[in-house]
Amino acid sequence: MAKKTVATLQTGAGKNYTKVIKMVKSEKTGAYGFREEIVHNDNVQDWFKS
């Protein structure tokens, strides 16, 4: 599935977007999980701050 995402991001307007992955700790169990999204290049730093 990752190959599909990367391939579509490299064509056309997809170069303006970045796939970001953030590690998040669960409050209930204390275990870590990953949250990933595709955001516009201008909003990458704001996404990590939130």
C-alpha positions in Angstrom: 0.0 0.0 0.0 2.9 2.4 0.7 4.1 2.1 -2.8 0.8 3.2 -4.2 0.8 6.3 -1.9 4.3 7.3 -2.9 3.6 6.7 -6.6 0.5 9.0 -6.5 2.3 11.7 -4.6 5.1 12.0 -7.2 2.8 13.0 -10.1 1.1 16.3 -10.8 0.0 18.4 -7.8 1.0 15.5 -5.4 4.4 17.0 -5.0 2.8 19.7 -2.8 1.9 17.1 -0.2 3.9 15.1 2.3 3.0 11.9 4.2 3.7 12.5 7.9 3.8 9.9 10.7 3.7 10.8 14.4 4.1 8.4 17.3 1.3 8.9 19.9 1.1 7.5 23.4 -2.3 6.1 24.4 -3.7 7.5 27.7 -5.6 4.3 28.5 -3.0 1.7 28.1 0.3 3.6 27.9 1.1 1.8 24.6 2.4 3.7 21.6 0.7 3.9 18.3 1.2 5.7 15.0 -0.9 8.4 13.5 -0.3 9.1 9.8 -1.8 11.6 7.4 -1.1 13.3 4.1 -0.8 17.1 4.6 0.2 20.0 2.5 3.8 21.0 2.6 3.0 24.4 4.2 1.2 22.7 7.1 3.7 20.0 8.1 5.2 21.9 11.1 1.8 22.9 12.3 0.6 19.2 12.2 3.5 18.1 14.3 2.9 20.8 16.9 -0.7 19.8 17.3 
